[in-house]
Amino acid sequence: MVNRRSIVATFLIAAYDAATKSWGVAVQSRFLAAGSVVPWARAGIGAVATQALANPRYGPLGLAMLEQEIPADEVVSGLIGGDGGRELRQVGVVDRTGRAAAFTGNECLPWAGHIIGDGFCCQGNILAGEAVVGAMARAIEHRSDLPFAERLIAVLGAGQAAGGDCRGQQSAALLVVRAHGGIGGYSDRAIDLRVDDHSTPIAELQRLLGLHRETFGNS
């Protein structure tokens, strides 16, 4: 029997921004410190997000496959193929060209599912309904006026406004990678922000991103 406390009840987006050659993952969860488990990304390689009864090995294994230029759909197949617990997993992958793929196991707690679009995948479990990921997909497609990081947080806001996680809010995280995008150009982590335990984690994540911009600009 699955312990519900171990389930990363979550909604997220993994995406690629061709204009800035950046990859990112943004996540909100009724789970402590979801940012320590869910988002994985490497500049020039792609992004991986693991949730539901999350398998943290999906992150490094997925990035290793992406580094070999394996397409996103084949990466997803490779990750779940040898995993006996795959029907309890969710995983999303965006590769170096922006191709996206995702998987939602049949035993993920409802509502659970995903949407794949041009350069992104949105997914979630224990959600208020399918409208949550639908709102997220529309947000990433229609908010091209925003910088990539701000757009990813807007996607979380849209998901929350559509009902979000049935169990409520607790943590959120934003990871954006870009070649030499870190402080001083010495790393690829352009933005790596986490809200581990907060009553309104998306709003707090937005506040932290504002501080990041004030302090570091667009570095």
One Martini backbone bead per residue (centre of mass of N, CA, C, O) as a GRO file, in nm:
protein
  219
    1MET     BB    1   0.096   0.036   0.022
    2VAL     BB    2   0.063   0.369  -0.029
    3ASN     BB    3   0.210   0.650   0.096
    4ARG     BB    4   0.090   0.965   0.064
    5ARG     BB    5   0.337   1.122   0.187
    6SER     BB    6   0.531   1.015  -0.062
    7ILE     BB    7   0.370   1.196  -0.251
    8VAL     BB    8   0.417   1.415  -0.522
    9ALA     BB    9   0.186   1.652  -0.511
   10THR     BB   10   0.168   1.787  -0.841
   11PHE     BB   11   0.267   2.073  -1.042
   12LEU     BB   12   0.417   2.114  -1.379
   13ILE     BB   13   0.699   2.246  -1.576
   14ALA     BB   14   0.866   2.166  -1.882
   15ALA     BB   15   1.113   2.368  -2.069
   16TYR     BB   16   1.182   2.552  -2.380
   17ASP     BB   17   1.389   2.837  -2.490
   18ALA     BB   18   1.493   2.943  -2.794
   19ALA     BB   19   1.578   3.243  -2.755
   20THR     BB   20   1.784   3.154  -2.490
   21LYS     BB   21   1.867   2.863  -2.449
   22SER     BB   22   1.654   2.738  -2.231
   23TRP     BB   23   1.592   2.550  -1.933
   24GLY     BB   24   1.292   2.440  -1.742
   25VAL     BB   25   1.156   2.420  -1.398
   26ALA     BB   26   0.824   2.419  -1.252
   27VAL     BB   27   0.696   2.390  -0.905
   28GLN     BB   28   0.407   2.260  -0.721
   29SER     BB   29   0.349   2.145  -0.371
   30ARG     BB   30   0.223   1.899  -0.129
   31PHE     BB   31   0.547   1.914  -0.043
   32LEU     BB   32   0.839   1.891   0.096
   33ALA     BB   33   1.078   2.009  -0.093
   34ALA     BB   34   1.039   1.957  -0.413
   35GLY     BB   35   1.314   2.085  -0.526
   36SER     BB   36   1.489   1.820  -0.429
   37VAL     BB   37   1.339   1.615  -0.656
   38VAL     BB   38   1.212   1.712  -0.938
   39PRO     BB   39   1.437   1.902  -1.068
   40TRP     BB   40   1.612   1.875  -1.394
   41ALA     BB   41   1.911   2.030  -1.544
   42ARG     BB   42   2.097   2.101  -1.862
   43ALA     BB   43   2.287   2.268  -2.052
   44GLY     BB   44   2.237   2.154  -2.384
   45ILE     BB   45   2.034   1.901  -2.300
   46GLY     BB   46   1.798   1.944  -2.060
   47ALA     BB   47   1.488   1.814  -1.904
   48VAL     BB   48   1.370   1.686  -1.579
   49ALA     BB   49   1.065   1.539  -1.429
   50THR     BB   50   0.971   1.411  -1.101
   51GLN     BB   51   0.675   1.232  -0.977
   52ALA     BB   52   0.480   1.134  -0.739
   53LEU     BB   53   0.635   0.842  -0.704
   54ALA     BB   54   0.928   0.936  -0.695
   55ASN     BB   55   1.226   0.896  -0.906
   56PRO     BB   56   1.537   1.031  -0.864
   57ARG     BB   57   1.690   0.869  -1.095
   58TYR     BB   58   1.567   1.009  -1.342
   59GLY     BB   59   1.744   1.253  -1.358
   60PRO     BB   60   2.039   1.147  -1.420
   61LEU     BB   61   1.951   0.940  -1.634
   62GLY     BB   62   1.813   1.136  -1.828
   63LEU     BB   63   2.058   1.323  -1.879
   64ALA     BB   64   2.244   1.103  -1.991
   65MET     BB   65   2.066   1.048  -2.240
   66LEU     BB   66   2.055   1.338  -2.352
   67GLU     BB   67   2.365   1.359  -2.398
   68GLN     BB   68   2.324   1.131  -2.636
   69GLU     BB   69   2.075   1.237  -2.812
   70ILE     BB   70   1.817   1.136  -2.697
   71PRO     BB   71   1.504   1.140  -2.729
   72ALA     BB   72   1.249   1.209  -2.523
   73ASP     BB   73   1.072   0.952  -2.572
   74GLU     BB   74   1.311   0.752  -2.523
   75VAL     BB   75   1.373   0.837  -2.238
   76VAL     BB   76   1.108   0.763  -2.110
   77SER     BB   77   1.116   0.464  -2.191
   78GLY     BB   78   1.385   0.404  -2.041
   79LEU     BB   79   1.292   0.475  -1.752
   80ILE     BB   80   1.025   0.285  -1.732
   81GLY     BB   81   1.107  -0.001  -1.839
   82GLY     BB   82   1.279  -0.087  -1.550
   83ASP     BB   83   1.017   0.000  -1.372
   84GLY     BB   84   0.805  -0.147  -1.141
   85GLY     BB   85   0.677   0.159  -1.049
   86ARG     BB   86   0.559   0.322  -1.302
   87GLU     BB   87   0.241   0.348  -1.229
   88LEU     BB   88   0.341   0.574  -0.994
   89ARG     BB   89   0.447   0.766  -1.215
   90GLN     BB   90   0.605   1.078  -1.316
   91VAL     BB   91   0.726   1.215  -1.637
   92GLY     BB   92   0.938   1.473  -1.778
   93VAL     BB   93   1.069   1.575  -2.111
   94VAL     BB   94   1.335   1.789  -2.247
   95ASP     BB   95   1.522   1.848  -2.509
   96ARG     BB   96   1.763   2.019  -2.698
   97THR     BB   97   1.517   2.086  -2.924
   98GLY     BB   98   1.220   2.074  -2.754
   99ARG     BB   99   1.134   1.802  -2.715
  100ALA     BB  100   0.847   1.633  -2.579
  101ALA     BB  101   0.775   1.419  -2.286
  102ALA     BB  102   0.542   1.181  -2.122
  103PHE     BB  103   0.433   1.022  -1.801
  104THR     BB  104   0.138   0.838  -1.670
  105GLY     BB  105   0.042   0.641  -1.441
  106ASN     BB  106  -0.235   0.437  -1.362
  107GLU     BB  107  -0.172   0.478  -1.026
  108CYS     BB  108  -0.222   0.757  -1.010
  109LEU     BB  109  -0.364   1.001  -0.846
  110PRO     BB  110  -0.643   1.171  -0.867
  111TRP     BB  111  -0.584   1.383  -1.082
  112ALA     BB  112  -0.402   1.253  -1.374
  113GLY     BB  113  -0.163   1.419  -1.601
  114HIS     BB  114  -0.095   1.543  -1.944
  115ILE     BB  115   0.078   1.792  -2.152
  116ILE     BB  116   0.189   1.833  -2.490
  117GLY     BB  117   0.412   2.062  -2.647
  118ASP     BB  118   0.589   2.320  -2.777
  119GLY     BB  119   0.850   2.285  -2.554
  120PHE     BB  120   0.646   2.115  -2.356
  121CYS     BB  121   0.537   2.003  -2.020
  122CYS     BB  122   0.238   1.918  -1.842
  123GLN     BB  123   0.183   1.814  -1.493
  124GLY     BB  124  -0.023   1.596  -1.268
  125ASN     BB  125  -0.140   1.526  -0.924
  126ILE     BB  126  -0.398   1.560  -0.730
  127LEU     BB  127  -0.614   1.721  -0.885
  128ALA     BB  128  -0.898   1.902  -0.960
  129GLY     BB  129  -0.819   1.872  -1.278
  130GLU     BB  130  -0.767   1.907  -1.615
  131ALA     BB  131  -0.771   2.225  -1.608
  132VAL     BB  132  -0.492   2.272  -1.494
  133VAL     BB  133  -0.314   2.186  -1.742
  134GLY     BB  134  -0.462   2.363  -1.944
  135ALA     BB  135  -0.387   2.638  -1.818
  136MET     BB  136  -0.083   2.599  -1.838
  137ALA     BB  137  -0.059   2.570  -2.145
  138ARG     BB  138  -0.179   2.847  -2.214
  139ALA     BB  139   0.032   3.017  -2.065
  140ILE     BB  140   0.288   2.933  -2.227
  141GLU     BB  141   0.161   3.019  -2.511
  142HIS     BB  142   0.052   3.337  -2.414
  143ARG     BB  143   0.337   3.447  -2.243
  144SER     BB  144   0.569   3.580  -2.443
  145ASP     BB  145   0.611   3.862  -2.288
  146LEU     BB  146   0.777   3.697  -2.099
  147PRO     BB  147   1.010   3.586  -1.935
  148PHE     BB  148   1.085   3.269  -1.879
  149ALA     BB  149   1.068   3.259  -1.568
  150GLU     BB  150   0.801   3.418  -1.543
  151ARG     BB  151   0.638   3.219  -1.716
  152LEU     BB  152   0.661   2.974  -1.528
  153ILE     BB  153   0.513   3.107  -1.291
  154ALA     BB  154   0.253   3.168  -1.447
  155VAL     BB  155   0.182   2.872  -1.481
  156LEU     BB  156   0.137   2.812  -1.183
  157GLY     BB  157  -0.084   3.024  -1.141
  158ALA     BB  158  -0.284   2.897  -1.340
  159GLY     BB  159  -0.310   2.625  -1.195
  160GLN     BB  160  -0.413   2.737  -0.925
  161ALA     BB  161  -0.665   2.891  -1.041
  162ALA     BB  162  -0.782   2.595  -1.149
  163GLY     BB  163  -0.716   2.434  -0.840
  164GLY     BB  164  -0.489   2.246  -0.831
  165ASP     BB  165  -0.410   2.101  -0.548
  166CYS     BB  166  -0.615   1.927  -0.338
  167ARG     BB  167  -0.406   1.959  -0.077
  168GLY     BB  168  -0.252   2.212  -0.169
  169GLN     BB  169   0.012   2.405  -0.025
  170GLN     BB  170   0.398   2.433   0.019
  171SER     BB  171   0.582   2.414  -0.249
  172ALA     BB  172   0.856   2.557  -0.454
  173ALA     BB  173   1.017   2.578  -0.791
  174LEU     BB  174   1.313   2.711  -0.980
  175LEU     BB  175   1.471   2.602  -1.292
  176VAL     BB  176   1.742   2.758  -1.480
  177VAL     BB  177   1.921   2.692  -1.785
  178ARG     BB  178   2.239   2.826  -1.918
  179ALA     BB  179   2.495   2.906  -2.086
  180HIS     BB  180   2.659   3.099  -1.867
  181GLY     BB  181   2.405   3.198  -1.663
  182GLY     BB  182   2.554   3.247  -1.423
  183ILE     BB  183   2.743   3.384  -1.205
  184GLY     BB  184   2.981   3.522  -1.413
  185GLY     BB  185   2.963   3.256  -1.608
  186TYR     BB  186   3.048   2.983  -1.420
  187SER     BB  187   2.757   2.881  -1.480
  188ASP     BB  188   2.428   2.732  -1.575
  189ARG     BB  189   2.269   2.856  -1.327
  190ALA     BB  190   2.055   3.105  -1.352
  191ILE     BB  191   1.816   2.957  -1.178
  192ASP     BB  192   1.776   2.868  -0.810
  193LEU     BB  193   1.465   2.822  -0.657
  194ARG     BB  194   1.327   2.781  -0.313
  195VAL     BB  195   1.020   2.663  -0.150
  196ASP     BB  196   0.968   2.449   0.119
  197ASP     BB  197   0.767   2.626   0.336
  198HIS     BB  198   0.441   2.752   0.244
  199SER     BB  199   0.128   2.895   0.206
  200THR     BB  200   0.251   3.075  -0.063
  201PRO     BB  201   0.477   2.964  -0.282
  202ILE     BB  202   0.437   3.121  -0.548
  203ALA     BB  203   0.459   3.405  -0.434
  204GLU     BB  204   0.740   3.357  -0.309
  205LEU     BB  205   0.883   3.289  -0.573
  206GLN     BB  206   0.831   3.563  -0.703
  207ARG     BB  207   0.985   3.727  -0.494
  208LEU     BB  208   1.262   3.589  -0.536
  209LEU     BB  209   1.288   3.665  -0.832
  210GLY     BB  210   1.295   3.967  -0.782
  211LEU     BB  211   1.555   3.960  -0.613
  212HIS     BB  212   1.731   3.836  -0.828
  213ARG     BB  213   1.705   4.067  -1.031
  214GLU     BB  214   1.813   4.294  -0.844
  215THR     BB  215   2.094   4.151  -0.791
  216PHE     BB  216   2.162   3.997  -1.100
  217GLY     BB  217   1.963   4.020  -1.303
  218ASN     BB  218   2.011   3.815  -1.604
  219SER     BB  219   2.231   3.597  -1.487
   0.00000   0.00000   0.00000
